[in-house]
């Protein structure tokens, strides 16, 4: 049976199998959203991450009338506030939904409904793009199996969970769309791929490695194949070079058009995007004169040297990464402690075995796609080649920083679906070698995240992860039941642990000094030094930021910089401070003091 075998049109058995697969997909999708989680999201704004809370705050402010180009969060490090580097292109649909629902159900319920049902809506978009792309290359059964694999890929499902209104899911959709367009090839598909790449950059730079590798793919395709590959190369360059500045202008205030921002779409990245579009035009104009691979390589190398050299000369600050200006204190005491910045070896050292459901499947998909790109059926090599090119950046970056796997995980089903389809085809082929059938079936199963739950759970039985317990404690301190009682206090500025900042902004009228965002170095420093240092440190930062309330989490006070912190000893009742007045608060999760 061929690898692209589809469902028989006439035999009832084939039709039954098709319906069975779709029912299995439906069951898996429904189980992704347990009613309890959805209800908690609607009633208590239960969101998975601090970024989701901050996104809702931004959307709420936009719906309340804050200017489109005014992306400053004024309750964060008041009075000046902190300018967000996030895209208004995602705030807009959420704000529109809030404006539509609020008159009917009230603001609180409207926010809960948006948080609960926006992710499933995006999951439907992702599944549609995945099904369409795989069906075009591998047939309908492989497409259904790809969607089924997606519902079992934790790197995908965590980004579409109830309450997940952050931007990673939209980036995943954009990069998947770019991949399927590049697989299709041609001028129109190239333009679509370039435009989706630009959209991904406008949403956030996490997709930058994928966009860069996508550009290298179309360039390399033209270098080795010449004129047949030119339409896709030219289309991608024009789509990226035209869409990127348009999207940048649409979401960036005109007075910031010349400002360098290494953490968001701005002149440094426009230099590369627009330069790439110009490069495609130059190569198209010279194509007839470049009859050999060597000549095309020379032209591409010269253009690449100009683009990279110009970037280094014009924007040297961005060569050190997206966080220029970050102090060593903040880097060591906050950034490197964040899970998404953790390396795989560090996960292993911490006994955080949950990484087994994320990283191995990405590695298997990357290796399988690479092998099939060279040794697979000729008609499928382009599809596997694109998948491999876009999976490897996530695999390499993800080894050093866990967040590297976010976007790449969305491409795992692009490989898993066809592998499972081929395994089913061989299962019914008696002429196939048993070892080959068993090997392909094992590979397909191993690319399903849920297959790795057993070893992860088994490892957890033998040794409990302290990091997991700490994460649960931190989540409890941000929950509605813990934070909402603070709303009963007169509005003021709160100095609280870094991870609590977005939840306080979302659930109370208070302002915050600290939240987990790299553009707010003074606030991060205040939380690290103030809550982790001596009484003098705490008092200094309280005075500097006009703090009215000091808040700590009973179960997880801030770690001390040098021995037990004063705030931790204060929470335990070991010391007193006459300039801090303890306040009674409903619940026993937080401790609060008013600054006298």
N, C-alpha and C positions, 0 to 999 in steps of 0.2 A: 504494500500500500504506500502511496506517495506521501511525503511529509506534508503536503498541502491539501490532503484529503479533506473534503467538507462533508456535511451531512447529506445522506441520500435524499433525493426529493420525493421518491415514491414509497420505499419500504416503510411500513409502520414502525419497525424496530428502530430504524435510524431516527425517525421523528420522535419516538419516545425518548431516545437517548438525548436528543437535543433539548426537549422539554425538561428532562431530568437535570441536565446541566444548568439550565436557567433557573430552575427551582432551587438548586443548591446555591447558586449565586445570590438569589433573593434571600434565602435563609441566612447566608453569611452576612449580607448587608444589614439585615434587620438586627442580627445579634451584635453588630458593631455599636448599636445605640440602645443599651439597656434602659428600660423605662425609668428606673431610679435615677440614673445619671441625667437623663433629659429633664426630669422633673426638678432635680436639684439645680440644674442650670437655669431653668425658667424661674423658679421661686427664689433661689438664693445666689444667682449669678456665680455658680460654681464654674470656674475656668481652670484649665490645666496648668497655666503658666503665667508668670508676671507680665509677659509681653501681651497676652490676651487681655488682661485687665487694662493695661495702658492703651491698647488699641481701642477698647470701648470708651475710655476716657476721652481720647482724641475725637472719636466719632460723635460722642455726646456733645462735646464743645462745638464741633462744626455744626451739628444740628441746632444748637442753641444760638447760633449766629456769629461764631468766631470766624474771622476772615479766611477766605480760601488760601491766600498766601501767608497768613499768619499762623505758622505751625508751632508757636511758642506755647509750652505748658506753663502757665503763669502760677499755678499752685505748686510747682516743683522748683525749689530754691527761690522763693520769692525775695524781693519784689520783681526782679528782672525776669525770672523764669528761665527755662531751658529750651532752646530750639530743637525740635525733633528732626531726626534725619529720615523719618519714615515717609512713605508716599501718601499724598492726598488722594491718589487714584484708588486706594483701598478704603480710606476713610469715607469717601463719597458714597459708595453704595450702602455702607452700613448706616451712615447718617440719613440717607434717603429712606431706608426702611424704618428707622426710628421716627422720622417725621410722619410717615404714613400710618404707623401703628399707634403712636402715642395718643392721638385724639380718641381712639377707639378703646384702648385698654389701659391707658396711663403710662407714664414714663418707665416705672420700675418693671412692669410686666413686658413692656415693649422691648426693653433691653434684654430681658431674659429670653424672650422668643427669638430675637435676632441672634443672640449668642448660641441658642440651641439648634436653630435650623439653618443658619448660614453654612456651617460646615457640610451637612448632608447635601445641600444644593451644589456646593463646589465639588463634592465627591461624584455627583452625577455628571458634572462637566468633565471631570478627570476620566471617569469610566467610559464616557462616550468617545473622548479623544483616543483613549487606549484601544477600545474595541475597533474603531474605524481604522486606526493605523495598523494594527496587527492583521485585521481581516484583509486589507489591501495587499499585504505582503505574504501572508501565510494561510489565509483562508478563514472561514467563519468559526470552525471548531477551535482553532488556535486562539482566535479572538476571545471566545467565551472563556476558555481556560486562562487567558491572560487576566481577564477581569476577576475570575475566581482567585487566581494567585494574588491579585492586588488586595483582595479582602482578607488575605492571610499574611500579608507583608506588613510587619509592625512598623517599619520605616514609613509606610504609606498611611496606615490606619491611624497612627497617633497624630498625624497632621490634619486629619479630618474628623477628629473626635468632637463630641458635643462641647461647646464652649471655646473651641479652637478658632479664634477669629484673627490670629496673627497672620503673617504674610507668607509663611513657608508653603502652605497649600497652593496658593495662587502661583508662586514661583515654580512649584512642581508641575502644575498644569502647563505653564508657559514653556518650560524646557522640554516636557514631553511633546508638546505641539511642535516645537522647533525640531525635535528628533524625527518625528514622523514625516514632517515636511521635507527634511533633508533626505530621508529614505526614498521618498517619492521622486525627488529630483525635478529638474525643469525650471523654467524661469518663474512661473507663478508660485510654485512651491518654494523656490529660493527667496522670493520677496516675502512670503508669509513667514518663513523661518527667520529671516532677518528682522522683521517687525516684531515677532514674538521674542526674539533675543533682546531687542531694545526694550520691550515691555518688562521683561524680567529684570533688566538693569535698572529701570525706573522704579520698580517695586523695591529692590534691594540688591546689594552687590554679592550676596551669597551665590548667585548663579553666574558670577563673572568667570570662574574657571570653565564652566560648561559652555558659555558663550565663546570664550577664547578657543576652546578645542573644536567647537562647531565651525568657527571661522577657519581654523587650520585644516579641518576636514575638506571644506569646499576648495580651499587653496591647493591642498595636496592633490585632490581629485583632478583639478584643472592641470596641475603640473604634470601628472602622469598620463592623463587621458587626452588632454588638449581640448580642441574645439567641442567635442560632445559634452564636456563638463562645463563649458563656459556659461550657458544660460543660468544654471543654478548658482554658480559662483557670482556672476554679475547681479542676479536677483537678490542673493543674500546680502551682498555689499550695499546695494541700493536700499534694501529694506531696512538694514541696520543703520546706515548712514543718514537716512532721511527721518526715520521714526524716532531715533534717539534724541536729536535736538528738539523735535516737536513735543515729545513727552516731557523732556526736561523743562521747556518753556511753559508747558501747561501746568506744571505743579510747582514751579520755582518762581519766587518773586523777582521781578526785573532787576532790582538793585543787588540781587545775589547772583546774577548770571555770570559774573566774572570771578566769583569767590571760589577758591579751591576747597573742595570737601573730599577727603580721601575715603569717607565712609558712605558716600551716596553719589548718585549720578550727578556729575558736575564737569567743569572744563577738562580735568585730566582724562576722564573716561570718554568724554565727547571727542577729545583729540584722537583717541584710538578708534572710536566708532566711526566718526566722520572720515578719519584718515583711511579706515578700511574701505569705506564706500568709494573714496577717491582712488584707492589702489585698485579696486575692481574695475573702475572705468579705464584706468591706465592700461591694465592688463588686457581688457577687451579691445582697446584701440591698437595694441601691439600684437594681438594674437596672430594675425596673418604673417607677421614677420618672425614669430618665434616658433619655428618648425621643429625644434628638438626639446627634449626634456631638460637638457643642460641649460639652454637659453632661458627657458621659463624659470628654472631654479635661480639663475643669476638675477633676473628681474625681481623675483619675489624676495630674494635675500637683500637686494638693494633697498626696496621699498620697506621691508621689515626693519632694516637698520635705521632708516630715516624716522619711522614711527617710534621705535623703541628709544632711539637716541634723543629725539625731540621730547618724548615723555620724561626722560631722565633729566634733561636740561631745563625744561619748563616747570616741571612739578617734582623736584627732588624729594620734597617732604613725604610724598606718597610712596616712595621706594621702601620706606621702613614699615609699611603696613597701614591699616585703616585707623590705628589708634595713636597718632602722633601727639606728643605732649602728655602722655599718661605717665604718672610718677611710678617709681619702683614700689612704693608702699601700696598703691592701688592695684598695680599689676600683680604683686605677690599675694596680697591679702584679699583680693576680690576676683580679678579676672581669671587667674589660674585656678581658683577654687570653684568656678562655675562648671557644671557638668558638661555643657556643650563645648568647652575648651579643653576637656580632658582627653588624653591619649588612650589608645587601647591598652598599652602596657600598664598605665596607671589604673585603669578600670580593673585589670587583672590583679594588680597589687592590692587594690582596695577590696577585692573579692566581690565586685559588683558584676555578678554573673549574668545580669539581665542583658548585658551587651552581646551575649550569644545569640539573641534573637534578631540582632541588627547587622552586625559586621560580617559573619560568615556567609550569609546569603548574598550580600553585596559582592564579596570576594568570588564566590562561585559563579555569579552572573557575569562578572567581568572576565574571568578566565574562560568560561564557556563561550561567551560572545567572541572573544579574541580567537579561540580555536576555530569556531565556525566561520569567522570572517576569512580565514585562510584555507580551511579544509572542508567547509560545508558545501552544499549545493550552490552552483554558480549564481542561480537566480536569487539566492538569499544572502549572498555575501555582503552586499551593500547594506542591507538592514542590520546584519550582525556587526558590520564594521562601524556604522554610526553608533549603535548601542555600546560597543566596546570603547570607542573614543570618548563617549560621554560618561561611561561608568568609571573609567580609571581615575579621573580627577577626584571623584568622591572616595574611591578606595584609598588613594595615596593620602589625600588631605585628612580623611577620616581616621587614619592611623594615628595622626598627631593631634587632631582636633575633632571631637565627635560630631560637631556641627557640619563637618564636611560631607557626611553621609546624607544630610537632609534631602537635598534636591536629587542626588543620584539615586536614592531609594525609589523614586518614582519611575525609574527606568528598569528596575528589576523585573516586573511583570512582562515587559517588552521582550525579555529573553525567556523567562520561565514559561510563558504560555506556549510558544512554539516548541520548547523542549518537551513539555508535557504532551503536546499534540503528537510529536514524533514518537514518544514513548508508547502512547496508545496505539499508534499505527503499527509499531513493531510488535506490540503485544498480540495483535491479530495476524501477524505474518509468521507462519510456521517455518518459513525458509530462513528466517533470521536466526543468527547464532544466539543461544540462550544467554551467553555471557554479555553480548551486546545489549540484548533486551533488558537484562537485569541492571546493567550499568547505567543505561539511559534512564530507566525508571528511578534508580537511586538518585541520579543527578537532579531529575525533576522534583522529586520529593525534598531533596536537600535544599532546593532553592525556595522552599516555603518556610516562612519564619516560624509558624506554629510547630513545625517538626523539631525545632530547636528548643521548644519550651521545656521538654522533658529533661535534657541535660542541664538546662539553666536551673530548673526547680530542684533537681537532684543535688547540684552543687550547693544550692542555698540551704538544703536540709543539713548538710554536713558542717556548714559554716555560715552563720548569719552575717549579713553585711551590715556593718555599723553605718555605712553611708546611706543605706536604704532606710534605716531607722531615723537617722538625722533628717533625711528628706521628708519623711512622714511628719516629723515634729515641725519642720519649717512650714509645710503645707497647712498644718492645723493652725498655726499662728496667723496665716493669711485668710483663713476661712471666714465666711459671713458671720457665723456665730461668735467668733473671736473679735473681729474688727468692728462690726456694726455698732456695738455699744459705745464706741468712741464718738459716734455721731451725736450722742446726747450732750456732749460737752460743748461749750461755746467755741466757735471756730477759732483756730489758731494754728501756728506752725508746729509740726511734730518732728522730733528727732527719734527715729525708730530704726531697727535693723534694716539693712539695705533691701532685703527681699520683700519687706512689708510695704514699701513705698507705694507701688501701683495699687495694691488692694485698699490702702487708706484713701488714695485719691478716688478710687471707684466707689467706695462705700460710705464715705463721709464728706463733709464740707471742708475738712482741714487741708492745709498745705503740708508738704513734706520737704525735708532737707535732703534725704537720700533715696535713691531708687537705682536699680541695676542697669545704668546706662552710661556709656563711656564719655559722653559729652558733659557729664556733670561731675567732673573731678573734685571740685570743692565739697560737694555734698557727700560723695563717697569717702573723701578724706575725713569729713566731720563724723560720719558714722563709724568708720574704722578706728580713728583715734579717740573720738569722744566716748563711744560705748565700749571701746576695748582698752582704754588707757586709765590714767589716774583721775582723781577728782578734779585736779587742776585742768587736765585735758578736756574733761566733760564740760566744766564750767566755761572754759575758753570758747569752745564751739557753740555752746548754748547762747552765749552773749553775741558771738559773731554773726549768728544767723537769726537772731530774734526768736529763739525757740520758746514756746509756751508750755509744751508738754514733752516729757521724756517717756518713752514707751519701750519696754523690753518684753521678750517672750520668756515666760517662766521656764519652759522645758528646754529652750535653746537660746540662752543669752549669747551676746557677741563674744567671740574668743578674745582673750586678752593678748595685748601686744607683748607684755613681759610679765608673766604671772597672772593671777586672777585679776580681772578688770574691776574697777570701782563699781561700775554699773551692775556687774554680776553679783558682787558682794552686797550691793544695795538691795537687789532683788531677793537675795537669800536672807535678808534681815541681819546681816553681820555688821553693817555700818549704818549710820544715819547721816543726813545732810540737812541742816536747818534751812537751806535755800530751796529745798525741794519738798513739796507737800504731797504726801500719798493721797490718791483719790480712790474711792470705792468704785468698782466696775463690775457689771454683771459678768458672770463666768470666771473661770480660774485659769485662763490661758495667758492673759497679759497682765502686766503690772504697769501702772501709770502714775506719774508724778506731775504736778503743776509747778512751774517755776515761780517762786515767790517774787 
